[in-house]
Amino acid sequence: MKEMGWVIGTFRYMGEVWETRGKNMGNEKSGHRAYAARETERWHRWAETAKAEFVKALGEETLLM
């Protein structure tokens, strides 16, 4: 069950990595910022989906934390 928590944590972490990348890009790189924003959203969505599916499979959210 720890592995399920690790998956969620990894997805959240990668979302934060992309969010930071997007914030650190200069104004002249709007395409890069847009890509980073999409990646941020994608990783956070995966984290929420994984959490929901694991809770559905286990029946309890507390087992994941």
N, CA, C and O of each residue as an XYZ file, in Angstrom:
260
protein
N       0.815     -1.188      0.000
C       0.000      0.000      0.000
C       0.862      1.256      0.000
O       0.440      2.313     -0.469
N       2.059      1.128      0.524
C       2.958      2.270      0.487
C       3.217      2.699     -0.953
O       3.332      3.885     -1.259
N       3.305      1.703     -1.820
C       3.588      2.005     -3.223
C       2.499      2.879     -3.842
O       2.789      3.743     -4.668
N       1.265      2.656     -3.446
C       0.170      3.483     -3.956
C       0.355      4.932     -3.523
O       0.158      5.850     -4.319
N       0.728      5.138     -2.283
C       1.012      6.481     -1.793
C       2.189      7.105     -2.520
O       2.193      8.305     -2.797
N       3.193      6.281     -2.829
C       4.361      6.788     -3.552
C       3.980      7.248     -4.955
O       4.484      8.260     -5.441
N       3.099      6.509     -5.595
C       2.646      6.891     -6.937
C       1.984      8.262     -6.885
O       2.297      9.140     -7.689
N       1.079      8.441     -5.945
C       0.393      9.728     -5.811
C       1.396     10.834     -5.508
O       1.338     11.913     -6.098
N       2.310     10.561     -4.589
C       3.322     11.548     -4.235
C       4.223     11.913     -5.403
O       4.574     13.079     -5.583
N       4.594     10.925     -6.187
C       5.435     11.184     -7.357
C       4.696     12.042     -8.370
O       5.270     12.979     -8.926
N       3.438     11.733     -8.613
C       2.658     12.526     -9.563
C       2.527     13.970     -9.084
O       2.655     14.903     -9.877
N       2.273     14.154     -7.792
C       2.170     15.513     -7.246
C       3.503     16.246     -7.358
O       3.552     17.421     -7.722
N       4.573     15.539     -7.040
C       5.909     16.143     -7.124
C       6.215     16.599     -8.552
O       6.712     17.705     -8.765
N       5.914     15.742     -9.522
C       6.189     16.110    -10.914
C       5.336     17.311    -11.337
O       5.787     18.141    -12.127
N       4.127     17.406    -10.824
C       3.306     18.587    -11.086
C       3.962     19.844    -10.544
O       3.951     20.891    -11.191
N       4.536     19.734     -9.344
C       5.229     20.877     -8.752
C       6.491     21.233     -9.538
O       6.822     22.409     -9.690
N       7.191     20.215    -10.035
C       8.398     20.455    -10.846
C       8.028     21.268    -12.083
O       8.688     22.257    -12.402
N       6.969     20.847    -12.780
C       6.574     21.565    -13.993
C       6.037     22.950    -13.685
O       6.227     23.883    -14.466
N       5.366     23.088    -12.549
C       4.871     24.405    -12.158
C       6.042     25.365    -11.922
O       6.001     26.520    -12.345
N       7.068     24.886    -11.256
C       8.259     25.697    -11.010
C       8.957     26.041    -12.319
O       9.388     27.178    -12.512
N       9.072     25.078    -13.209
C       9.693     25.335    -14.512
C       8.957     26.441    -15.245
O       9.579     27.334    -15.821
N       7.638     26.383    -15.224
C       6.848     27.400    -15.911
C       7.046     28.779    -15.316
O       7.111     29.771    -16.043
N       7.142     28.846    -13.994
C       7.321     30.140    -13.330
C       8.707     30.722    -13.583
O       8.879     31.941    -13.567
N       9.695     29.866    -13.814
C      11.067     30.326    -13.981
C      11.425     30.692    -15.422
O      12.555     31.103    -15.685
N      10.502     30.553    -16.340
C      10.774     30.890    -17.742
C      10.564     32.378    -17.971
O       9.697     33.005    -17.363
N      11.365     32.913    -18.846
C      11.246     34.335    -19.163
C      10.002     34.640    -19.968
O       9.353     33.736    -20.493
N       9.672     35.914    -20.065
C       8.480     36.352    -20.793
C       8.540     36.038    -22.279
O       7.503     35.907    -22.929
N       9.742     35.916    -22.821
C       9.864     35.670    -24.260
C       9.551     34.222    -24.635
O       9.515     33.890    -25.820
N       9.328     33.371    -23.663
C       9.089     31.954    -23.932
C       7.655     31.557    -23.594
O       7.434     30.644    -22.797
N       6.698     32.226    -24.186
C       5.296     31.953    -23.847
C       4.890     30.536    -24.236
O       4.090     29.917    -23.534
N       5.422     30.010    -25.335
C       5.109     28.637    -25.735
C       5.615     27.631    -24.731
O       4.948     26.639    -24.436
N       6.795     27.889    -24.208
C       7.358     27.002    -23.195
C       6.549     27.059    -21.901
O       6.330     26.036    -21.252
N       6.111     28.253    -21.534
C       5.281     28.396    -20.334
C       3.949     27.664    -20.508
O       3.451     27.036    -19.573
N       3.382     27.751    -21.703
C       2.115     27.060    -21.973
C       2.296     25.548    -21.874
O       1.444     24.849    -21.326
N       3.404     25.052    -22.403
C       3.681     23.616    -22.319
C       3.836     23.200    -20.854
O       3.289     22.181    -20.432
N       4.582     23.990    -20.085
C       4.780     23.691    -18.668
C       3.443     23.703    -17.919
O       3.224     22.880    -17.030
N       2.558     24.624    -18.272
C       1.236     24.682    -17.634
C       0.433     23.423    -17.947
O      -0.249     22.888    -17.073
N       0.511     22.949    -19.189
C      -0.196     21.711    -19.551
C       0.365     20.516    -18.785
O      -0.387     19.670    -18.300
N       1.679     20.455    -18.681
C       2.305     19.353    -17.947
C       1.947     19.415    -16.460
O       1.707     18.382    -15.835
N       1.913     20.608    -15.904
C       1.521     20.774    -14.504
C       0.127     20.202    -14.294
O      -0.094     19.408    -13.380
N      -0.806     20.605    -15.138
C      -2.188     20.135    -15.028
C      -2.263     18.621    -15.216
O      -2.994     17.940    -14.497
N      -1.517     18.101    -16.170
C      -1.543     16.661    -16.457
C      -1.087     15.861    -15.238
O      -1.755     14.905    -14.845
N       0.038     16.237    -14.637
C       0.552     15.499    -13.487
C      -0.378     15.594    -12.288
O      -0.580     14.606    -11.582
N      -0.945     16.763    -12.051
C      -1.887     16.910    -10.928
C      -3.160     16.103    -11.176
O      -3.716     15.513    -10.249
N      -3.615     16.078    -12.414
C      -4.812     15.284    -12.749
C      -4.532     13.797    -12.541
O      -5.373     13.071    -12.012
N      -3.347     13.348    -12.959
C      -2.983     11.948    -12.747
C      -2.953     11.609    -11.260
O      -3.388     10.528    -10.862
N      -2.445     12.525    -10.436
C      -2.398     12.289     -8.992
C      -3.807     12.123     -8.431
O      -4.065     11.209     -7.648
N      -4.707     13.001     -8.830
C      -6.082     12.922     -8.327
C      -6.792     11.669     -8.841
O      -7.547     11.038     -8.102
N      -6.556     11.312    -10.084
C      -7.162     10.101    -10.640
C      -6.638      8.858     -9.928
O      -7.408      7.967     -9.571
N      -5.326      8.805     -9.726
C      -4.738      7.656     -9.038
C      -5.303      7.536     -7.629
O      -5.661      6.445     -7.188
N      -5.380      8.655     -6.930
C      -5.921      8.644     -5.568
C      -7.355      8.129     -5.555
O      -7.714      7.290     -4.729
N      -8.170      8.635     -6.473
C      -9.574      8.211     -6.537
C      -9.686      6.717     -6.833
O     -10.507      6.024     -6.231
N      -8.876      6.227     -7.743
C      -8.928      4.806     -8.101
C      -8.428      3.923     -6.959
O      -8.989      2.857     -6.704
N      -7.375      4.365     -6.274
C      -6.864      3.581     -5.152
C      -7.880      3.551     -4.010
O      -8.077      2.516     -3.373
N      -8.517      4.683     -3.759
C      -9.547      4.728     -2.712
C     -10.701      3.806     -3.087
O     -11.233      3.089     -2.240
N     -11.080      3.831     -4.349
C     -12.166      2.957     -4.797
C     -11.777      1.484     -4.605
O     -12.605      0.670     -4.197
N     -10.521      1.147     -4.900
C     -10.077     -0.245     -4.776
C      -9.916     -0.667     -3.315
O     -10.218     -1.804     -2.955
N      -9.436      0.260     -2.474
C      -9.166     -0.080     -1.075
C     -10.344      0.170     -0.161
O     -10.501     -0.488      0.867
N     -11.170      1.127     -0.544
C     -12.315      1.460      0.283
C     -12.048      2.511      1.333
O     -12.985      3.007      1.959
N     -10.767      2.873      1.548
C     -10.453      3.885      2.551
C      -9.279      4.745      2.096
O      -8.258      4.244      1.624
N      -9.456      6.042      2.252
C      -8.402      6.980      1.877
C      -7.245      6.954      2.859
O      -6.103      7.186      2.463
N      -7.507      6.682      4.111
C      -6.468      6.738      5.144
C      -5.361      5.727      4.917
O      -4.250      5.908      5.415
N      -5.638      4.684      4.187
C      -4.628      3.672      3.922
C      -3.542      4.185      2.983
O      -2.455      3.609      2.927
N      -3.812      5.242      2.256
C      -2.863      5.757      1.279
C      -1.870      6.737      1.875
O      -0.815      6.979      1.289
N      -2.183      7.294      3.007
C      -1.316      8.342      3.547
C      -0.330      7.803      4.539
O       0.472      8.560      5.085
